[in-house]
Amino acid sequence: MFCRNQTSRATVARGSAMEMEVKRGRFRLSVLEDSAQDCEVQRRIEREVRIREGACKLLAACSQRDQALEASKTLLTSNSRILALMTQLQRMKEAQAMLRAGRRSSDGGSVDKRLPCTGKVAISDIRIPLMWKDSEYFKNKGELHRCAVFCLLQVGTEIHDTDLVIVDRTLTDICFDEPVIFTDVPPGFDLRVELYSCCVEEEFSMGFSTRRLSRLGSASSKKFMATLETAASCKSPVLLPALSVRGPKYHLLAHTSLTLCHVQNSFRTHDLTISDTEGSSFWLPLYGNMCCRLVAQPLCMTQAVMCGKLRIRVCEYNVLLDVYGVLSGSDLKCYQLQDDTDSLETPLFTIPINKETRVRATERDPALHTHSITITNQSGDETTYTIVTHTSEDTHNWMEAFWQNFYDMSQWKQCCNELMKIEEPSPKKMMVTLTQGSLYHEMGKSIVGFIVLTAAQSGTSLELPVLYIVNFDKQQSLIFQIMSVFFKKIQAINADFARQISV
């Protein structure tokens, strides 16, 4: 029998001294789990720090405006992720300190052990209308004002950015079509949407010399690690070290927050809060609204909350049927065999489970030595089903599954009325993005060329490095490390060339 709501615990050897301390109540097992979570958060921070260092180096070495815009966007996204992760790490340290002191969390009051399931949240087809003046849009008068814009989307510590869009007076809407999916999201989520803009008319120049470029990564890393240690040891707010990198600068143009009440299986319009005035160089004439499709898929709607063999009596026919039951979402589906669930067979019958359903456990029948659970649907014609179980443990497991499912549906609300469809990002569109001359694509070609040249001289294999370059979206950290080696090699080549000239 499978139950989705079983929680994982930190592993403690059976019969060990640690287990005895846990049983005596002198040690909390959650302290071990928090320590493991700390390590994972720190690993994520270190990864983002490496990406940030690589982005700084790329921004300093860029010779084209499009590359600089992409590098600056990556830098801003990485900074946002680091700030969110460091804030979470600081909160976890504070919670651990309170646990060691024998106190409860700062929320106070009793803590409910039952937690709602998490789920997926997806936002797609973002449309932000523009309000150009008649003289600009229809008569095409005045200077051509162009800005590079993108959206930063954040739920907790999970942060995504959209593609970069160049906006001028020929566009009536800023469009971001690709879906952005957040995983493991609680029902009380807060999706923050931020629109950033940068004026592209500004002159672009090289930011650093070669010597300054080589020192940039180590200095940035030291500042970040010092900030991380300070945040972990005290309760002061997390502040990132200021950047001194020249190049395009993005500014927050507008923002909004979306919650569970905004989820709907259709397009909706939401208000935007505009952060700046018309006098700014990065300003765009926004209407003050954003249209998008925000959907959610709770795990209770996509995964089985409980499943197992059941004996069900339909009171209308007074017949006992041996079935395999699967509780998922708002239905208890009853199949003839367990294999029918994998072969997508139509269930024998389905018992609706919704807010009008009443579930209760009855006392043990002394004659038949069985337990039972009664399910009554009061909507429309009242129908009663009786689930017969042979042990009190089976009764408890199924009742717990029903109550958990009711609790999940009460927290996710309209998301449990029907299963909302979430579209995955289009692979074809992702391939088009790779060939549009983005920063990573251009630098990736240079890196591949460099690897080919070096490997031809040393006789090394090219298969693994080239494979990683092709999948750079999933291997950003590795690519930035390769780029760092690339820049060092270039410096060495320049030094050798200078020595040859002097000779």
Buried (B, 14 or more C-beta within 10 A) or exposed (E): EEBBBEEEEBEBEEEEEBBEBBEEEEBBBBEBBBEEBBEEBBEBBBBBBBBBBBBBBBBBBBEEBBBBBBBBBBBBBBBBBBBBBBBBBBEBBEBBEEBEEEEEEEEEEEEEEEEBBBBBBBBBBBBBBBEBEEEBBEEEEEEEBBBBBBBBBBBBBBBBBBBBBEBBBEBEEBBBEBBBBBEEBBBEBEBBBBBBBBBBEEEBEEBBEEEEBBEBBEBBBEBBEEBBEBBBEEEEEBEBEEBEBBBBBBBBBBBBEBEBEBBBBEEEEBEBEBBBEEEEBBBBBBEEBBBBBBBBBBBBBBBBBBBBEBBBBBEEEEEEBEBBBBBBBBBBBBBEBEEBBEEEEEBBBEBBBBEEBEBEBBEBEEEEEBBBBBBBBEEEEEBBBBBBBEEEEBBEBBBBBBEBBBBBBEBBBEBBBEBBEBEEBEEEEEEEBBEEEBBBBBBBEEBBEBBEEBBEEEEEEEEEBBEBBEEBEEBBBBBBBBBBEBBEEBBEEEEEEEEEEEE
